[in-house]
């Protein structure tokens, strides 16, 4: 019987705009205290996103039994239709009446600087969902979501003895050092990028080796430099897979985490798990948006063999 992964995390609509110039040419340093500026953005894309949504999408394409759990708004219908068209599980998508689904408004300039405004909307009510709402769960992930929801879902996973991955991401500033230490103690795995790793160390006062000693594995991604997996007994260096193109890094970390979960669900060793995760990240970066790339397990097996010279299974 295949294992089931519960994906706790945000769902959001991303409005992505490109400013055909540089912010620095229009923001006057001596006038930032009275800023009043408008950017003309001839390019606009609307994408389905959110960390939970992106992780679930990638995991589903691998053929895994993934159950996304999130709170969304009255405007979620197009996203719901997208999920249903891909035959994804929508049982635990809870609509909060009178709220918008999370919304990210991202403006990028020619130097790849970004100005983002994020409206959490229904995400703030994520604590209304409970891990126990799902009858069978073998593994879980707590990714960026509403603050109360992240705290409660981590505790619920721990109380039910369900191993889960803590993925604080951009939600890390919401928590104190003490709260982050509690998450680490509850989790079986912690996944962060190199910037988040440093922030986690600064906020908790714990170094990498100490954090790694508290979990089964600490995974740190480093973009084009690959990733490192600390297992307590060794540090496994995962080489980055060369992407066909570098179109859009948004969502690469979520694709990587889907690979980690798939490896854990299939009892793969950490090297294989990390390499699979890196491959998924490379596939994602070659596409605009977070859910516009497509693959199936057969394609992944072929690409894995080509990339690493060994079979996935």
N, C-alpha and C positions, 0 to 999 in steps of 0.2 A: 504494500500500500504506500502510495507516495505521500511525502510530508507536506504539511500546510504551513505557509508563512503568513503571519498577520502583519500588514504594513500600516503602521500608525504614522500619519504625516499629513502635510498640507496639500490641498488642491487649490489651484489658482489659475486665473486668466492672466497671461502676460501680454501687455501691449508694448512692443519693442519699436523704438523710433531711432532713426539715424540722423544726426546733425552733420551736414556736409562741411564742417569747419572744426575749429578747435575752441573748446570752452574758454581757454586762457586768453583768446583774442577778444573776448566779449565780457569777461568778468574782470572788473577793475579792482585790484587788491585794496586800494584805499577807499573803496565804496561798498565793501561787502556788508557794512553795518546798515546800509540802506538799499539793499539789492532789489532791483525791479527789472527783470530781463525776460525776453521771449526768444525762443529758438524756433526757427522755421525748420520743420522736419518733413521733407517730401517723401521719405520712406517710412512706412508703418506696417508692422506685422502683428497680427493677433494670434497668439499661440495658446494651446492647452499646456499647463505647467503645474507647478507645486511639487515639492520634494516627494511626497507620498505618491502622487500621481505618476511621476517620472519613474520612480523605483518599481511600482507595480506594473507599469507598461513594459519595461524591459524584462522583468521577471516572467511576465505572462508570455512574452514572445519566445522565451526559452522553453515554454511548455510546463512551467512549474505551477503548482496550485497556490496562487497568491490571492489573499483576501485583503483588499484595501479598506481602511476604515477612516472616515473623515466627516467633518461637518461642512456643509456647503449652503449656498444661498438660493433664493428663489430664481436666480438667473442661471442656474446650473444646467438647464435642459440641453443646450448644445454639447456640453462636455459629457453629459450622461449618454446622449445619443452616440457620441464618439466611442465611449467605453462599450456600449452595447453592440456597436457595429464591429468591434474587435472581440466580442464574446467574453468580455471581462466581467468579473464578479462585481455587482453593484449593490449587493444586499445590505451592506453596512455604510452606505453613503447617506448620511442623515441631513435632511434639508431643514435649516433653521428659518422659519417664516419671518419675513420682514428684514432679512439680512442679505447682503451681497456675498457671493463667493469671494474668497481672497483675490485681490487685484494688485498686480505689479505694473507700474508704469516706468519703463526703462528708456532713458535717452543716452545714446552712445555717440561720442564724437570721433573724429578722425585719428585721435591718439589712443582710441579704445578706453578713454575715461568714461565712466558711467555716473549718471545722476538718476537715482531710483526713488520713487515714492511707492510705499507699500501700504495697502489698506487690508488689514486682516479679516474684516468682516466676520463671517460665520466661523472662521477658524478659531476665534476666541472662545467658542462654545464646544471645543473638541472634547472637553471633559465629560460631556453628556454621553459620549460613547464609552463603553467598558469592554475590556478584554474578554470578560466572561460572557459577553453577548455572542461570541463565536464558540460553537460547541467543541470543535477540535482545532487546537493550535499546537504546532511542534516547535516553532521558532518565530521570533518577532523582531521588529525594529521600531525604535522610537526616534523618528526623524523630526526636523523642525515643524512645529505645530503651535497651537495655543499653549501658553505657559502652564496653565493648570492641567491641561490634557497631557502634556509631556510628563509632568510630575506624577500624575495619577496612573497613567498607563505603565510607566516604569515600575511603580510599586505593585500594580496588579500583575504584571509579568513575573516579578520577583516572588510575590506571595503565592503564585500558582506554580512556582518552580519551572517556568518556561524560559529557556535561554533567549536572551534578546541582545540586539546590537544597539548601542547608544550612538546616535549620529546627531550631535548638537548643531552643527552647521552654523548658519547665520543667526540661529536662536540662542547662541551661547551668552550674549550680553544680558539676556533676561534673567540669568541665574547668578547667585553668589557663589563664591568658592566652596562654601560648605555644601550648598545644594548640588554643585557639580561633583563633589566627592561622593555624595550619596548616590548619584546616578552611576558613577564608576563602580561603587561597591555592589550595586544591584545588577549591573550588566554583566553578560558573559564576554562581550566584545565591545570595543570602542573604535569608531572610525572617524578620522578627521583629516583635513588637508594640513600642509605644513604650517600655514598661518594659524589655523585653528589650534594646532598642536601647541604652538608657542603661547597662544592666548590661554589655552587650558592650563598650561604649566604656570603661567603668571597668576591666574586667578586662584588656583588651588594650592600653589606653593609646592607642588609635586613635580619631580623631574620625570622624563620619559620612562626610565627604568622602573621607577616606583609605580607609575600608572600601569605599566605593562605587567608588573608583578601582581596587580590586583584583579586582572582579568585573564581570560584564556588567550586573548590576542588583542593587541593594539595595532591598528592599521593606520599608517600615515601615507597619504598620497602626495606626490610632488610634481604633478603635471608632466611635462616632457621628460623629467628625470626619473619617471617611474614611481615606484612606491616601496615602502618598507613594512614588513609585518613582524612585530615583536611577539613571540610566542611564550616568553618566559625562559625558554632554554636556548633560543637562538634568534637572530635577526635575519629574516629572509629578504633579500633584495630582489625586487621584481623589475625587470627591464621594461621600459615603455615600448609599446607597439607603434611603429611609424604609421600615422594616419594617411589615408589617401589624399586628404586636404584638410586644412585648418579653417573651417567655416564659422564655427560657433562653439565656444567652450561651455556655454550654459547647459547644465544638465549632465555634464560628463561624470561628475562625482556621483550623481544618482544612478547612472548606468553602471558605474564601478561597483556601487553597493549592491545592486541587483546581482552582479556576478559573484560577490562575496556570499550572499544569501544562497544562491544556487549551489555553490560549492559546498557550503555547510549542509544544505538539505540532501546532498548526494554523497556525503562522507568523503569528499575529496581532500587530499592533503593540502597544506597551506600554499605550497608553491604553485600547484595547479590552480587552486582557487584564486590566488592573486593574479596569475597570468590570464585566466579567463576574465577576471574583472577588468584588467588593463585592456584586453581586446575589446570589450564592450565600450569602454571609454573612448577608444580610438575610432570605433565605428560611429559613435555619437558625434564626435568633434567634426566629422566630415559633412555634417548636415546642419542646416539652419533650423532653429527650434529644438525643443526637447523631446518631441514625440513624432518626428517626421522620418526617422530612420526605421528600416524594417529588416528583419531577419527571422530565421527559424533555427531550431537546434541543429538541423542538418548542415545549414550554412556555417554556423558557428563551429561545428566540428571540423569542417573543411578548412576554415580560416585559422583555426587553432593549430591544426597540423602544419599548415603553410608557415605560420608565424614562429612556431616553437620547435618544429621538427619532431613532434611526438604526438600521440593521440590524446584527445581530451579524456576519454574513458579507457 
